[in-house]
Amino acid sequence: MTLYALSSSSFCRNSRIPSYSPVSRISHLNGDKLKLAPPQFFNPGASLRGFGVPGVRLRVLTRCEKEDAPSTGEVEDEAERFARRESTMPDRFRYLTKEAPDSPIRWPWLVALGFLVYAWRAVLFELSNWRKAAFAILGFLGDLSKFALALVFHFVGDPITSLIALVETAIYSVRAFYSGIVAYTPVRELTTVILLASSVLAIGEAVAPNSISKQPYLVTLAGLLGYAAVQSYISEPFFWTVLVGLYGYSRLIKKRDDVTSALPSAAVLAGVGEPWVRVVAITGYLALAMYHNSTKTTSSEEERQNLRRAPPIPLLAAALAIGVRLAAKWAGYRHLTWMIV
């Protein structure tokens, strides 16, 4: 028995399956050959069955897989299928024929840009006075900006100018003051001032504890007055008047004792006064302190002295000036040594 089986994808949606009419199933045995009548293709979809020939069975098995159904995880492109609806290529191979998107072409824009530039060039050169017109427009814009600036300065010009002058003066003053400290600081004299003023302050603290911390502003003001008197910024009578005023303010208004009230004035006189003034100031303040200590009653409650306090600002500024001067001098010598070596 012989079995003929035909199975192909050509029998799918785009194919036709040939079949034979029952009328044409006429077979003729001529010896060992099988003769079939010519096929009649008018009944698609039918199958070929036995032709009454013993020992011979002819069967056509048609299997059409439904390839139109999408597989798992695959999204079908309907537009692609619509564009290729007339194609006979099986669906399983159609993804290989998809065209890759072309990269955008930019050179036509360059050509258009060239034409635009040329067109503007032609327009500008065809104008008779385009250069003069451009210069006139620029000049008008410049005049307009000058007018706006003048209008602003008309209202706020003087305050701005004064502020700039003030800042410039302050900067130059600081630079000149620093240069004076670096170049002309009298180290020996300042050291003497610090020692004498510190001795007076120590006497005051020994007799009246916290006499400096009670009046830090008066001590600072007295130091500034001494510096102004040395630099001849103020006159000598005014200097003495202010010192007496400091003593009266502390004694009469603040109700402090004589040692505490006379401390700022005595320290300044001992620091910046003439030699005889220094001797008189130190001796007089020492005598006042001794008298105050002898007349102090034992029943009066003594204040606890605060040992954690900063030194007075005038003495601190004098020490800082000495340090800056010595550091600048050392740096200059060191620089010269490096240059020589």
C-alpha positions in Angstrom: 0.0 0.0 0.0 1.3 3.4 -1.0 0.5 6.5 0.9 1.0 10.0 -0.5 0.8 12.8 2.0 1.1 16.5 0.9 1.6 19.1 3.6 2.9 22.5 2.9 2.4 26.1 3.9 1.3 26.7 0.3 -2.1 25.4 1.2 -2.6 28.3 3.6 -4.5 31.5 3.2 -2.9 32.6 -0.1 -2.9 29.2 -1.8 -5.4 27.0 -3.6 -5.7 23.3 -3.0 -6.4 21.4 -6.2 -9.1 18.7 -6.0 -10.9 16.5 -8.4 -14.6 16.3 -9.0 -16.4 13.1 -8.2 -17.3 13.0 -11.9 -13.7 12.9 -12.9 -12.7 10.0 -10.6 -12.3 7.6 -13.6 -9.3 5.5 -13.4 -7.9 3.2 -16.0 -5.5 0.5 -15.3 -3.3 0.0 -18.2 -0.8 -2.7 -17.2 1.3 -1.4 -14.3 0.4 2.3 -14.9 -2.2 4.3 -13.3 -3.9 6.7 -15.6 -6.0 9.5 -14.1 -8.3 11.8 -15.8 -7.3 15.4 -16.1 -8.1 17.3 -12.9 -10.9 19.8 -12.7 -10.1 22.7 -10.4 -13.5 23.8 -9.5 -13.9 22.5 -6.0 -11.2 24.1 -3.8 -10.8 22.7 -0.4 -11.8 19.1 -1.2 -9.5 16.2 -0.6 -8.3 13.4 -2.9 -9.6 10.1 -1.9 -9.3 6.6 -3.2 -9.9 6.0 -6.9 -11.0 2.4 -6.6 -7.6 1.1 -7.4 -6.8 -1.9 -5.2 -3.6 -1.6 -3.3 -3.1 2.0 -4.0 -4.4 4.8 -1.8 -3.8 8.4 -2.6 -4.4 10.8 0.2 -3.7 14.5 0.3 -3.3 15.8 3.8 -3.7 19.5 4.0 -2.6 21.3 7.1 -2.9 25.0 7.3 -1.4 26.5 10.4 -3.0 29.6 11.5 0.0 31.9 11.2 -2.1 35.0 11.4 -2.4 34.6 15.2 0.3 36.5 17.1 2.8 34.5 19.1 3.5 35.1 22.8 5.0 38.5 23.5 4.8 39.6 19.9 2.8 42.7 18.9 1.7 42.7 15.3 2.1 45.7 13.1 -1.2 46.2 11.4 0.1 48.9 9.1 2.9 46.6 8.0 0.4 43.8 7.3 -1.9 46.1 5.4 1.0 47.3 3.3 2.0 43.7 2.5 -1.4 42.2 2.1 -0.7 41.1 -1.4 2.7 39.5 -0.5 3.0 35.7 -0.6 5.9 35.6 1.9 4.9 33.7 5.1 4.3 35.8 8.1 7.1 34.2 10.1 9.6 35.8 7.7 8.1 39.2 7.3 9.8 40.8 10.3 13.1 40.3 8.3 11.9 42.6 5.6 11.1 45.6 7.8 12.9 48.7 6.7 15.1 50.5 9.1 14.2 54.2 9.6 16.5 56.6 7.8 18.5 59.1 9.7 17.3 62.7 9.2 19.0 64.6 6.5 20.3 68.0 7.6 22.2 69.3 4.6 19.1 70.6 2.8 18.7 73.1 5.7 22.3 74.3 5.1 21.5 74.9 1.4 18.4 76.8 2.4 20.4 78.8 4.9 22.9 79.7 2.2 20.2 81.0 0.0 18.7 83.0 2.8 22.1 84.6 3.6 22.6 85.4 -0.1 19.1 86.9 -0.3 19.8 89.2 2.7 23.1 90.1 1.3 21.5 91.1 -2.0 18.9 93.2 -0.2 21.5 95.0 1.9 23.8 95.7 -1.0 21.0 96.9 -3.2 20.1 99.6 -0.6 21.9 102.8 -1.4 22.7 104.0 2.1 22.5 100.9 4.2 25.8 101.7 6.0 24.7 105.2 6.9 21.4 103.8 8.1 23.1 101.2 10.3 25.4 103.8 11.8 22.6 106.2 12.4 20.6 103.5 14.2 23.6 102.6 16.4 24.2 106.3 17.1 20.6 106.8 18.1 20.8 103.8 20.5 24.0 105.2 22.0 22.4 108.6 22.5 19.4 107.0 24.1 21.5 105.1 26.6 23.4 108.2 27.5 20.2 110.1 28.1 18.9 107.3 30.3 22.2 107.3 32.3 22.1 111.1 32.7 18.4 110.9 33.8 19.4 108.4 36.5 22.4 110.4 37.7 20.3 113.5 37.8 18.3 112.1 40.7 20.7 109.7 42.4 24.0 110.9 41.1 25.2 112.9 44.1 24.5 110.2 46.7 26.2 107.6 44.5 29.2 109.9 44.0 29.4 110.6 47.7 29.2 107.0 48.6 32.0 106.1 46.1 34.2 108.9 47.5 33.5 107.7 51.1 34.4 104.1 50.3 37.5 105.2 48.4 38.6 107.4 51.3 38.0 104.6 53.8 40.1 102.2 51.8 43.0 104.6 51.4 42.8 105.5 55.1 43.0 101.8 56.1 45.9 101.2 53.7 47.8 104.3 55.0 47.2 103.3 58.6 48.4 99.8 58.0 51.5 101.1 56.1 52.2 103.4 59.0 52.0 100.5 61.4 54.3 98.4 59.3 56.8 101.0 58.6 56.8 103.4 61.6 55.5 101.6 64.7 57.6 102.7 67.7 58.2 99.4 69.3 60.1 100.7 72.3 57.7 103.4 73.1 54.7 101.2 72.8 56.3 98.6 75.1 56.8 101.3 77.7 53.2 102.4 77.4 51.9 98.9 77.8 54.1 98.3 80.9 53.1 101.6 82.7 49.4 101.3 81.9 49.4 97.7 82.9 50.9 98.6 86.3 48.2 101.2 87.0 45.5 98.7 86.0 47.0 96.1 88.2 47.0 98.5 91.2 43.3 99.2 90.5 42.4 95.5 90.2 44.2 94.7 93.4 42.4 97.3 95.5 39.0 97.2 93.7 38.3 93.9 92.0 36.6 94.0 88.6 37.3 97.7 88.3 38.2 97.2 84.6 35.3 94.9 83.7 32.8 97.3 85.2 33.7 100.1 82.8 35.2 98.6 79.6 33.8 101.4 77.4 35.3 104.2 79.5 38.7 102.4 79.4 38.5 102.1 75.6 37.5 105.7 75.2 40.4 106.9 77.4 42.8 104.9 75.3 41.5 106.5 72.1 41.8 109.9 73.7 45.4 109.2 74.5 46.2 108.1 70.9 44.4 111.2 69.5 46.4 113.5 71.9 49.7 111.9 70.8 48.9 112.3 67.2 47.8 115.9 67.8 44.3 115.2 66.6 42.9 117.0 69.6 44.3 119.8 71.8 45.8 119.3 75.2 43.1 121.3 77.1 40.4 119.3 75.5 42.2 116.1 76.4 42.4 117.1 80.1 38.8 118.2 80.1 37.6 114.9 78.8 39.6 113.0 81.4 38.1 115.0 84.2 34.7 114.4 82.6 35.3 110.6 82.6 36.1 110.7 86.3 33.1 112.8 87.1 30.7 110.5 85.1 32.0 107.4 86.8 32.0 108.9 90.3 28.8 111.0 90.3 26.5 109.2 87.9 27.6 105.6 88.2 28.3 105.9 92.0 31.6 104.0 91.9 34.4 104.4 94.3 37.4 106.7 93.8 39.8 104.0 92.7 37.5 102.6 90.1 36.5 106.1 88.8 40.1 107.4 88.5 41.4 104.2 86.8 40.9 105.2 83.1 42.3 108.7 83.5 45.3 107.5 85.6 46.1 104.7 83.1 46.1 107.1 80.1 48.3 109.7 81.9 50.8 107.0 82.9 50.9 105.7 79.4 51.1 108.7 77.1 52.0 111.6 79.4 55.3 113.4 79.9 57.8 111.7 82.2 56.9 113.9 85.1 53.2 113.4 84.4 53.7 109.7 84.4 55.5 109.8 87.8 52.7 112.0 89.3 49.9 109.9 87.9 51.4 106.5 89.1 52.3 107.9 92.5 49.0 109.7 93.1 47.0 106.7 92.0 49.0 104.4 94.2 48.5 106.7 97.2 44.7 106.8 96.5 44.6 103.0 96.3 46.5 102.6 99.6 44.1 105.1 101.3 41.1 103.4 99.9 42.3 100.0 101.0 43.1 101.3 104.6 39.7 102.9 105.0 37.8 100.0 103.6 35.6 98.4 106.3 36.0 94.7 107.0 32.2 94.2 107.2 31.8 95.2 103.6 31.3 92.3 101.3 34.2 91.9 98.9 33.3 91.1 95.3 34.7 88.0 93.8 37.4 88.8 91.2 36.8 87.5 87.7 40.1 86.1 86.4 38.7 85.1 82.9 38.5 88.3 81.1 40.1 89.9 78.0 42.7 92.6 78.3 41.6 96.2 77.6 41.2 97.0 73.9 43.8 99.8 73.8 46.6 97.6 75.3 45.5 94.8 72.9 45.8 97.1 69.9 49.2 98.3 71.0 50.5 94.8 71.3 49.0 93.9 67.9 50.8 96.9 66.3 54.1 95.7 67.8 53.5 92.2 66.5 52.7 93.4 63.0 55.8 95.6 62.9 58.1 92.9 64.1 56.6 90.3 61.6 57.0 92.7 58.7 60.6 93.5 59.7 61.4 89.8 59.9 59.7 89.1 56.6 61.7 91.8 54.9 65.0 90.5 56.2 64.0 87.0 55.3 63.2 88.1 51.7 66.5 89.9 51.4 68.3 86.8 52.6 66.5 84.7 50.0 67.4 87.1 47.3 71.0 87.2 48.3 71.2 83.4 48.5 
